[in-house]
Amino acid sequence: MTPGSRRPDRGGAPAVRRTVDAIWKLESARIIAALTRLVHDVGLAEELAQDALVAALEQWPAGIPDNPGAWLMAIAKRRAIDHIRRSRRLEEKHEQLAREQEQQQDPEQDDVLRLMFISCHPVLPMQERVALTLRLLGGLTAAEIARAFLVSEPQIARRIAVAKRTLAQEQVPFELPDGPELADRISSVLGVVYLIFNEGYSAAAGDDLLRPGLCQEALRLGRLLAELAPHEAEVHGLVALMEIQESRSAARTGPSGEPVQLHEQNRGRWDQLLIRRGFAALLRAREIGGTPGPYVLQAAIAVCHARARTAEDTDWAQIAALYEALSRLLPTPIVQLNKAVAVGMARGPEAGLALVDSLGTDPVLQNYHLLPSVRGDLLARLGRGREAKPEFERAAALTQNTAERAFLLRRAEEFAGGGDSGPTLGAAVEEFLARDELNAATIRSYAQTLRRLRLALGDRPLAAMTPEQVARVFETAWGSAAAKTWNRHRAAIRSFGAWAGLDDLAASLGRRAETRSPALPIDPARLDEIWKLPGILLRERTLWRLLHESGAAVTTVLSLNVEDLDLDDRRARVAGTWVSWRSGTAALLPELVAGRTRGPLFLTDRRPGPARTPQDGDLCPETGRSRLSYERAEYLFKRATATLDPAGDGYTLRRLKPRP
C-alpha cells in the first residue's frame, strides 16, 4: 500500500465499484502508457494495469486512497517491475529502469501520446485501431464498445486481441515518430478519432440518429491530443470541427428522435460555449501557420455555418470555395458530394445536380444513401417531384439507421400522387422471386442481381425503367467483374425483363466472352505467408484453411451450415457430398461456431437491413446475420493477398485448392 491516509467507504461495495470504474476511465490511459514504456508490450501492459484494477476492487472497500490515480500507478508499476525481474533480461532491464528513474526524460504525458500513436498504428486495420483506442485510451470495456457500434462483444474482444497480437508480432516500437513519418502517423490518429466522432454524430445503423457517448469520447481524445501535440495545426483543426459540430446536437433531432435538417434547426439551441471553443481551436490552428490541411478546411466550413444567425445568412459562396480547396487536397467521392451540395446552394440546384450526376457511377458511392438523398433534394428544389420521390425511396432502402430511414420515407411521401401508375420495381421483384418454379439456388442468384438494381434505382415505377439506367447500374456494380459474373447478372436481368414484359431491359448489356483458365494452386511459400498475415479475422482464416485442406469448391464450402458439421470426424455433408478437413481447420472451427447449433457456418459482419432480407436458409436464427456471399469472400481474400500477388491484384479463392 502506498503511504497516505485513507477514507473509509460508507456506501458499500456497489459504491466502491462505481468509484473504481470512474477513476479507471480517467487514469487507465496514463497507467497503460507508463507500463508500455516499461515492458514494451501493449498487451502485457494492459494485463498489468488490470491487475492493479483488481487490487483496487479488493482493497478499496476498506478505504479509498486520497490519491486514487497515484495508488493505481504505484501498484501497476510494482507489477511491471516484478515481471521484469522474472524475465531473462534482468540486468538490462534493471539498468534501463535505473537510467529512467535517474534522468526522468519520459514524462507521463509523452507516454500517453506514444500510446495514442501505437493504438492507431497503420499496421492495424481501421476497425482494430478504433477498438484498441477506445479500450486503452478511453477505458471502455469490450461490451461498451460493442454496444456503441452495434456489434457483438466477442467480435470487439477479437479485434482488440488481434490488434495487440499484431503490434507484438510486428515489434512496433513504443516511441514517438519523427521526420516525414510524423505527419502520416498523426493523420492516422486523427482519422481514428474522427471516425469515432462521426459514428456518434450520425450513427450508421440502429434506431437512434445520435450516440452522444461516442461524440464525447472523441472530443475528449481530440482535446487530449491537442494538449499533447500543441504545435500540430491539423490536431486543432479537428478539435475545432468536432466542437462546432457537437454544438448543434441538441437541435439535430425532433421530439421523436427524427432528423432535423441544418437549415430547419433552431439555432437558439446551439451550444454557444462549444462554438466559442471551436472558434478558439481554429484560431490556434491558424496561428501555427502553414498550408491549411483537410481538418482545418472542414473546421472553417463549420465556422461559416456557426456564424450565420439564420439559414438565409449562410455564406454559401465562401463554403463552396472552401469545398473547392478541400476537394483539391482530398479528392474523395464524399468530399465531392458535399461540394455538390454547397455548389447547389451557392449557384443553384442545376449546378449542384450536374456535379451529383457525375458521381453516379462511382463505386465508392453505390451503397451510400446520401447520394440519392442529395439528388432527391436537388430535384425537389427544381420542382421535379416525380423524379425526386424514387431517389428518397432509394436512399431509405440504403440506410441502416431507423430514424433516418423514416425521415427519408416521409420526404418521399411528400411527392406521392404525382401521376405514377403501375407496379413499382420493388413489388415486381418480390413477385418475381416468389414464383414456385424457382429453386433456392436460383432465387439466391436472382436476388443478388435484383437487389443491386433496386438499391441503385429505388422503387420507381417499373414502366419508367430504361435499358440505359440498367446499364449504368451494371457498369458501376460489375464493370470490372469477371466475364462469368457479368454474364450471370445479365442473364438474371434478361429473365426478369422477359417475365415483366420488358424484353429490352438488358438491350444495352452485351454478353462477355468467357475464357476460363485453370486456377493454379498458390505456391507453398506464398501460402505460408498467407497463413501468417496479421489482422485477419477468424472467419476468413477458417474459410481459407477449410478451402485449402478440403479442396472443395468455394460455393460448396460457403453453403455449409453449422448443423452439417461433424467436428469429431472432421467432415461435413452438404448437397450429397462430403467435405473433410485437417488439423488447421479443426483448431479454428470450434471458436468460429462459438456455441451456435444451426444456421450458416460463415456469416456476414452485420445483420441485413430491411431491403436485404435473405432467404430463410441463408439467415442464422441465433444471430440474425446472413450467409457470407461468394463476392464478399472473394473481395476480402483479394484485398488481403494483393501485396503477396506478383501481379498486385490479389489471389482468387479457387487458388487455395491443394496441389495435386
C-alpha positions, 0 to 999 in steps of 0.5 A: 500500500502506498503511504497516505491516509485513507477514507473509509467507504460508507456506501458499500461495495456497489459504491466502491465499484462505481468509484473504481470504474470512474477513476479507471476511465480517467487514469487507465490511459496514463497507467497503460502508457507508463507500463508500455514504456516499461515492458514494451508490450501493449498487451502485457501492459494492459494485463498489468494495469488490470491487475492493479484494477483488481487490487483496487476492487479488493482493497478499496472497500476498506478505504479509498486512497486520497490519491486514487490515480497515484495508488493505481500507478504505484501498484501497476508499476510494482507489477511491471517491475516484478515481471521484469525481474522474472524475465531473462533480461534482468540486468538490462532491464534493471539498468534501463529502469535505473537510467529512467528513474535517474534522468526522468526524460519520459514524462507521463504525458509523452507516454500517453501520446506514444500510446495514442500513436501505437493504438492507431498504428497503420499496421492495424486495420481501421476497425482494430485501431478504433477498438484498441483506442477506445479500450486503452485510451478511453477505458471502455470495456469490450461490451461498451464498445460493442454496444456503441457500434452495434456489434457483438462483444466477442467480435470487439474482444477479437479485434482488440486481441488481434490488434495487440497480437499484431503490434507484438508480432510486428515489434512496433516500437513504443516511441514517438515518430519523427521526420516525414513519418510524423505527419502520416502517423498523426493523420492516422490518429486523427482519422481514428478519432474522427471516425469515432466522432462521426459514428456518434454524430450520425450513427450508421445503423440502429434506431437512434440518429445520435450516440452522444457517448461516442461524440464525447469520447472523441472530443475528449481524445481530440482535446487530449491530443491537442494538449499533447501535440500543441504545435500540430495545426491539423490536431486543432483543426479537428478539435475545432470541427468536432466542437462546432459540430457537437454544438448543434446536437441538441437541435439535430433531432425532433421530439421523436428522435427524427432528423432535423435538417441544418437549415430547419434547426433552431439555432437558439439551441446551439451550444454557444460555449462549444462554438466559442471553443471551436472558434478558439481551436481554429484560431490556434490552428491558424496561428501555427501557420502553414498550408491549411490541411483537410481538418482545418478546411472542414473546421472553417466550413463549420465556422461559416455555418456557426456564424450565420444567425439564420439559414438565409445568412449562410455564406454559401459562396465562401463554403463552396470555395472552401469545398473547392480547396478541400476537394483539391487536397482530398479528392474523395467521392464524399468530399465531392458530394458535399461540394455538390451540395454547397455548389447547389446552394451557392449557384443553384440546384442545376449546378449542384445536380450536374456535379451529383450526376457525375458521381453516379457511377462511382463505386465508392458511392453505390451503397451510400444513401446520401447520394440519392438523398442529395439528388432527391433534394436537388430535384425537389428544389427544381420542382421535379417531384416525380423524379425526386420521390424514387431517389428518397425511396432509394436512399431509405432502402440504403440506410441502416439507421431507423430514424433516418430511414423514416425521415427519408420515407416521409420526404418521399411521401411528400411527392406521392400522387404525382401521376405514377401508375403501375407496379413499382420495381420493388413489388415486381421483384418480390413477385418475381422471386416468389414464383414456385418454379424457382429453386433456392439456388436460383432465387439466391442468384436472382436476388443478388442481381435484383437487389443491386438494381433496386438499391441503385434505382429505388422503387420507381415505377417499373414502366419508367425503367430504361435499358440505359439506367440498367446499364449504368447500374451494371457498369458501376456494380460489375464493370470490372467483374469477371466475364462469368459474373457479368454474364450471370447478372445479365442473364438474371436481368434478361429473365426478369425483363422477359417475365415483366414484359420488358424484353429490352431491359438488358438491350444495352448489356452485351454478353462477355466472352468467357475464357476460363483458365485453370486456377493454379494452386498458390505456391507453398511459400506464398501460402505460408505467408498467407497463413501468417498475415496479421489482422485477419479475422477468424472467419476468413482464416477458417474459410481459407484453411477449410478451402485449402485442406478440403479442396472443395469448391468455394460455393460448396464450402460457403453453403455449409451450415453449422448443423452439417458439421461433424467436428469429431470426424472432421467432415461435413455433408452438404448437397450429397457430398462430403467435405473433410478437413485437417488439423488447421481447420479443426483448431479454428472451427470450434471458436468460429461456431462459438456455441451456435447449433444451426444456421450458416457456418460463415456469416456476414459482419452485420445483420441485413437491413430491411431491403436485404432480407435473405432467404430463410436458409441463408439467415442464422436464427441465433444471430440474425446475420446472413450467409457470407456471399461468394463476392464478399469472400472473394473481395476480402481474400483479394484485398488481403493477398494483393501485396503477396500477388506478383501481379498486385491484384490479389489471389482468387479463392479457387487458388487455395485448392491443394496441389495435386 
